[in-house]
Structure formats: structure tokens, C-alpha cells
Amino acid sequence: MNLVGHKKQKKLFDKMASSVKIPHNLLFVGPEAVGKKRAAKEFIKRLNCKNSACGECGTCRDIENERDSDLLVIKEREEIKIDDIRDLQKRLALTGKRKDSYKAAIIDEAHLLNSQAQACLLKTLEEPKGKALIILVSEHPQTLLDTILSRMWSIKFSPVETELIKEELKKRGAGEEEAEKISQLSFSKPGLAIKLFEDKEFKKRWVKKKDDLNNLRNSFLAERFEYVKNLAKDRKEAKETLKIWISLLRREMIEDGDESEVLRIKKALKVMEDILFLTSKTNVNLKLSLEKVIINL
């Protein structure tokens, strides 16, 4: 199973796959980029591959590349709407292309489901049919209806040991020094580490945002507000910036021994995390919110 770390979860997946009755509804919970969506794909491979998620057969490759007709992945949405869930319902109702295989749906960032979409999804969760599997992936499960949560089998994912991430990067072609550097930068998140290694443009943006944070801390308020004015023009970039800054500040909080500085970082983190959450769930005024962030740096 191609999953960095998460030994207990792998054992659980093997046990579930060998069971007569497999849960229809799963919720994968944990921080962003620790491997939740990857785990969802690997579990679906484990169920549908004749060789226990070999990673080489046509079924595994199609699931990996999201080309499999028995798999629907809802992802990269600003908001997940009722039409997305209606499409999911139609897809799961179709006859599968392979006999005895599972039809599956992964809803990435399930906390982006709006109220109508959640109500619609609830009906599907209440009436599971045949070999159908729905996996919700989220770092903010508290935004989901209690009635949805009560129908899910929740599996928690945590950050992964740095050494395991380093070994994975080396398998992918990174040298010893690069693997060490990126694994340290990734904050125990294999998804982030792999993206930093494989996506050079993302790495450039990541490094720039790191430099921006350091420069802004030493700048006047007028310069900070000008930066925010430009950043607020692109909601997607603003969210990415907040995610990077949150990761950087968490690392600083761990490494800094000064109690007053730790308290200051905690305050800044709380502001950033609250605003990142609000930008995902509401039409909050982005410019005003970012100004609040910038004041608390």
C-alpha cells in the first residue's frame, strides 16, 4: 500500500478489506497534507484490486489517476454544492464496470459542503446500497452536521515521522541533502514534502511566502497594508499564503524557547487559523480579515 507512515491505519484497512461487512461511510480526519486523500485512494485500490493494491494493474492506475468509472472524486472546490452530491448519487446508482467491485466516492475537503449539499448527502448516507463506499476527507469535521458524523466511521490521521518522509523523498529521486532539507520544511506532512519536491513552482511560491512573512514582520504598517491590498485580490493565493504562514509559525512555536514569544506566536496562529476557516465557509471580507492577520504578526 503506497502510503507514507500511518501503520495503524494500514492494518485497519487490511482488516476491513478482509471483513464480510465493510462500512459504507468513512470519515478521514486530520491535518492537511498528512495523507488522508492518499489513504482513501489506497483503501479503494485495496478493495478493488485483485492483488491487494498492487499499484501496477490497470485498476490501480485508473484509481490513482482518477480515471476509473467506478470512482468519483469531488475536489478543488471553493464550495461543494448540492449538484455535486446529486451527481455523486447518480454515479453510485450506476452498475459498476467490474463484477463484485466497489463503487466509491471521495469528497475532499468535506468541510466545504454547504448546508444544502450536506442535507442531500445525508439521504445517501442513511440508505447505503450494495457495494458503495463514500469517504469524506476533512481537517474541520466540526463543520459537518451531527447527523452526518453519527453515520460515519471516523479514522484519524496524524503527522508522520520526519525520517519516513525523508526515505519517501529519496525513493522519488531526491538526494540525501535535499531529502533532509525538504523533510524538515514539511512539518511532518508527507503531502507537503512531496509537493515541495515535485512541484518546483510551488516550492518557489512557498519560499517567497516564507520571505514575505519575515520581511513583513520588520516593515511599517503602511507597507503591511499595501501587501494585504494586493494579496486580497486573489482568494486562492490568500488561502495558500495563510496555510504556509501557519505551518511556519507552528515550527517557530516548537523551536522558540522564549515564553513571551511563544504566547505571541500562539495569538497570531489563532487569528490566522480562524480566518482561514472563515474564508473556506463564509464570504468574509478578505481584505479586512487579512489586515487583522498582518497587525498580529
C-alpha positions as CSV (number, residue, x, y, z in Angstrom):
1,M,0.0,0.0,0.0
2,N,1.6,3.3,-1.2
3,L,1.1,5.3,1.9
4,V,3.8,7.1,3.9
5,G,3.5,6.3,7.6
6,H,0.1,5.5,9.2
7,K,1.0,2.0,10.1
8,K,-2.1,1.5,12.3
9,Q,-4.4,2.8,9.6
10,K,-2.9,0.3,7.1
11,K,-3.6,-2.6,9.4
12,L,-7.1,-1.4,9.9
13,F,-7.6,-1.2,6.1
14,D,-6.4,-4.7,5.7
15,K,-8.7,-5.9,8.5
16,M,-11.7,-4.1,6.9
17,A,-10.9,-5.4,3.4
18,S,-10.9,-9.0,4.8
19,S,-14.2,-8.4,6.6
20,V,-17.5,-9.7,5.4
21,K,-19.2,-6.4,6.1
22,I,-17.3,-3.2,5.1
23,P,-18.5,0.2,6.3
24,H,-20.3,2.2,3.6
25,N,-19.4,5.6,5.1
26,L,-15.9,6.6,6.2
27,L,-14.5,9.9,7.5
28,F,-10.8,10.5,7.4
29,V,-9.9,13.3,9.8
30,G,-6.6,15.1,10.4
31,P,-4.3,18.0,9.5
32,E,-4.0,19.0,5.8
33,A,-1.4,17.1,3.7
34,V,-0.7,14.2,6.1
35,G,-2.1,11.6,3.7
36,K,-5.9,11.4,4.2
37,K,-6.8,11.6,0.5
38,R,-3.9,9.3,-0.4
39,A,-5.2,6.8,2.2
40,A,-8.7,7.0,0.7
41,K,-7.4,6.0,-2.8
42,E,-5.2,3.3,-1.4
43,F,-8.1,1.7,0.5
44,I,-10.3,1.8,-2.6
45,K,-7.4,0.1,-4.5
46,R,-7.2,-2.5,-1.7
47,L,-10.9,-3.3,-2.1
48,N,-11.0,-3.4,-5.9
49,C,-7.5,-4.7,-6.9
50,K,-7.1,-8.4,-7.3
51,N,-3.6,-8.2,-5.9
52,S,-4.4,-6.1,-2.8
53,A,-3.5,-2.6,-4.1
54,C,-0.5,-3.7,-6.2
55,G,-0.2,-0.2,-7.7
56,E,0.7,-1.7,-11.1
57,C,-2.5,-3.1,-12.6
58,G,-5.0,-1.2,-14.8
59,T,-7.5,-0.9,-11.9
60,C,-4.9,0.7,-9.5
61,R,-3.6,3.0,-12.2
62,D,-7.1,4.2,-13.1
63,I,-8.0,4.8,-9.4
64,E,-4.7,6.6,-8.9
65,N,-5.3,8.9,-11.9
66,E,-9.0,9.3,-11.1
67,R,-10.0,7.8,-14.5
68,D,-11.8,4.8,-13.1
69,S,-15.5,4.9,-14.0
70,D,-16.4,3.4,-10.6
71,L,-14.7,6.2,-8.7
72,L,-15.8,9.8,-8.3
73,V,-13.6,12.4,-6.6
74,I,-15.0,15.8,-5.6
75,K,-12.1,18.1,-5.0
76,E,-10.7,21.6,-5.6
77,R,-13.9,23.5,-4.9
78,E,-14.5,26.8,-3.3
79,E,-17.8,25.3,-2.1
80,I,-19.3,21.9,-2.5
81,K,-22.9,22.3,-3.7
82,I,-26.0,20.2,-3.9
83,D,-25.4,19.5,-7.6
84,D,-22.1,17.9,-6.8
85,I,-23.9,15.5,-4.4
86,R,-26.7,14.8,-6.9
87,D,-24.0,13.8,-9.4
88,L,-22.5,11.6,-6.7
89,Q,-25.8,9.9,-6.1
90,K,-26.3,9.2,-9.9
91,R,-22.8,7.8,-10.2
92,L,-23.2,5.4,-7.3
93,A,-26.5,4.2,-8.6
94,L,-25.0,3.1,-11.9
95,T,-23.9,-0.5,-12.4
96,G,-20.2,-1.0,-11.9
97,K,-17.9,-2.0,-14.8
98,R,-16.4,-4.8,-12.8
99,K,-18.3,-7.6,-11.1
100,D,-18.0,-7.6,-7.3
101,S,-16.1,-4.3,-7.2
102,Y,-16.9,-1.3,-5.1
103,K,-18.2,1.9,-6.5
104,A,-16.6,4.7,-4.5
105,A,-16.7,8.5,-4.0
106,I,-14.1,10.6,-2.2
107,I,-15.2,14.1,-1.1
108,D,-12.0,16.0,-0.4
109,E,-12.2,19.0,1.9
110,A,-15.7,17.8,3.0
111,H,-15.9,20.8,5.3
112,L,-16.7,22.9,2.2
113,L,-20.1,21.1,1.8
114,N,-22.8,23.8,2.0
115,S,-25.9,23.2,4.1
116,Q,-28.0,22.1,1.1
117,A,-25.3,19.7,0.0
118,Q,-25.0,18.2,3.5
119,A,-28.7,17.6,3.7
120,C,-28.7,15.9,0.3
121,L,-25.6,13.8,1.3
122,L,-27.4,12.7,4.5
123,K,-30.1,10.9,2.5
124,T,-27.4,8.9,0.7
125,L,-25.6,8.0,3.9
126,E,-28.9,6.9,5.5
127,E,-29.7,4.5,2.7
128,P,-26.4,2.8,1.6
129,K,-26.9,0.4,-1.3
130,G,-24.9,-2.6,-2.4
131,K,-21.1,-2.2,-2.8
132,A,-21.0,1.6,-2.5
133,L,-18.4,3.4,-0.4
134,I,-18.3,7.1,0.5
135,I,-15.1,8.6,2.0
136,L,-15.2,12.1,3.4
137,V,-11.8,13.8,3.9
138,S,-11.6,16.8,6.2
139,E,-9.4,18.8,8.7
140,H,-12.5,20.5,10.0
141,P,-15.1,17.8,10.8
142,Q,-16.8,20.1,13.3
143,T,-18.5,21.9,10.4
144,L,-20.4,18.8,9.4
145,L,-23.9,18.1,10.6
146,D,-24.1,15.9,13.7
147,T,-26.4,13.6,11.8
148,I,-23.7,13.1,9.2
149,L,-21.0,12.5,11.8
150,S,-23.1,9.9,13.5
151,R,-23.3,7.9,10.3
152,M,-19.6,7.9,9.6
153,W,-16.8,5.6,10.8
154,S,-14.1,8.1,11.7
155,I,-10.4,7.3,11.2
156,K,-7.9,9.8,12.5
157,F,-4.6,10.7,10.7
158,S,-1.7,12.4,12.4
159,P,1.6,14.0,11.2
160,V,4.2,11.4,10.0
161,E,7.7,10.8,11.3
162,T,10.3,13.0,9.5
163,E,12.6,10.1,8.8
164,L,9.8,8.2,6.9
165,I,9.2,11.3,4.8
166,K,12.9,11.6,4.1
167,E,13.0,8.0,2.9
168,E,10.0,8.5,0.6
169,L,11.7,11.5,-1.0
170,K,14.8,9.5,-1.6
171,K,12.7,6.8,-3.3
172,R,11.4,9.5,-5.6
173,G,14.9,10.6,-6.6
174,A,15.9,13.2,-4.0
175,G,19.5,13.3,-2.9
176,E,20.4,12.9,0.8
177,E,20.8,16.7,1.4
178,E,17.6,17.7,-0.5
179,A,15.6,15.0,1.2
180,E,16.8,16.1,4.6
181,K,16.0,19.8,3.9
182,I,12.6,19.2,2.4
183,S,11.5,16.7,5.1
184,Q,12.4,19.3,7.8
185,L,10.5,22.0,5.9
186,S,7.4,19.8,5.5
187,F,6.4,19.9,9.2
188,S,5.8,16.1,9.2
189,K,3.3,16.3,6.3
190,P,4.2,13.9,3.5
191,G,1.8,15.5,1.1
192,L,3.6,18.9,1.5
193,A,7.0,17.3,1.3
194,I,6.2,15.5,-2.0
195,K,4.7,18.7,-3.5
196,L,7.7,20.7,-2.5
197,F,10.0,18.1,-4.2
198,E,8.0,17.5,-7.3
199,D,6.3,20.9,-8.0
200,K,9.1,23.4,-8.5
201,E,6.8,26.4,-9.0
202,F,5.0,25.6,-5.7
203,K,8.4,25.4,-3.9
204,K,9.3,28.9,-5.3
205,R,6.0,30.3,-4.1
206,W,6.5,28.6,-0.7
207,V,9.9,30.1,-0.3
208,K,8.7,33.5,-1.4
209,K,5.8,33.4,1.2
210,K,8.4,32.5,3.8
211,D,10.5,35.5,2.9
212,D,7.4,37.7,2.7
213,L,6.5,36.7,6.3
214,N,10.0,37.6,7.6
215,N,10.0,40.9,5.7
216,L,6.6,42.0,6.8
217,R,7.5,41.5,10.5
218,N,10.2,44.1,10.0
219,S,8.1,46.5,8.0
220,F,5.9,49.5,8.8
221,L,2.1,49.1,9.0
222,A,1.7,51.1,5.7
223,E,3.8,48.5,3.9
224,R,1.9,45.7,5.5
225,F,-1.5,47.1,4.4
226,E,-0.2,47.6,0.9
227,Y,0.8,43.9,0.8
228,V,-2.6,42.9,2.1
229,K,-4.4,45.0,-0.5
230,N,-2.7,43.1,-3.3
231,L,-3.0,39.7,-1.7
232,A,-6.8,40.1,-1.1
233,K,-7.3,40.3,-4.9
234,D,-6.7,36.6,-5.2
235,R,-8.7,34.5,-2.7
236,K,-6.9,31.3,-3.7
237,E,-3.5,32.8,-3.2
238,A,-4.5,34.4,0.1
239,K,-5.6,31.0,1.4
240,E,-2.4,29.3,0.3
241,T,-0.4,32.1,1.9
242,L,-2.2,31.7,5.2
243,K,-1.6,27.9,5.1
244,I,2.1,28.4,4.6
245,W,2.4,31.0,7.3
246,I,0.5,28.8,9.7
247,S,3.0,26.0,9.1
248,L,5.9,28.3,9.5
249,L,4.6,29.7,12.8
250,R,3.9,26.3,14.2
251,R,7.5,25.4,13.6
252,E,8.7,28.6,15.2
253,M,6.5,27.9,18.3
254,I,8.1,24.5,18.7
255,E,11.6,25.8,18.4
256,D,11.4,29.0,20.3
257,G,12.1,28.8,24.0
258,D,11.1,32.3,25.0
259,E,7.7,32.1,26.8
260,S,6.5,35.6,25.7
261,E,7.4,34.9,22.1
262,V,5.6,31.6,22.2
263,L,2.5,33.4,23.5
264,R,2.7,36.0,20.7
265,I,3.0,33.3,18.1
266,K,0.0,31.4,19.6
267,K,-2.0,34.6,19.3
268,A,-1.0,35.1,15.7
269,L,-1.7,31.5,14.8
270,K,-5.2,31.7,16.4
271,V,-6.0,34.7,14.2
272,M,-4.7,33.0,11.1
273,E,-6.5,29.7,11.7
274,D,-9.8,31.4,12.4
275,I,-9.6,33.5,9.3
276,L,-8.5,30.6,7.1
277,F,-11.5,28.6,8.4
278,L,-13.9,31.6,7.7
279,T,-12.6,32.1,4.2
280,S,-13.5,28.4,3.5
281,K,-17.0,28.6,4.9
282,T,-18.2,32.2,4.5
283,N,-18.0,35.2,2.3
284,V,-15.9,37.1,4.9
285,N,-14.4,40.4,3.9
286,L,-11.0,39.1,2.8
287,K,-9.1,42.4,2.9
288,L,-10.3,43.3,6.4
289,S,-9.5,39.8,7.7
290,L,-6.0,39.8,6.2
291,E,-5.4,43.2,7.8
292,K,-6.2,41.7,11.2
293,V,-3.6,38.9,10.4
294,I,-1.0,41.4,9.4
295,I,-1.4,43.5,12.6
296,N,-0.8,40.5,14.7
297,L,2.4,39.3,13.1
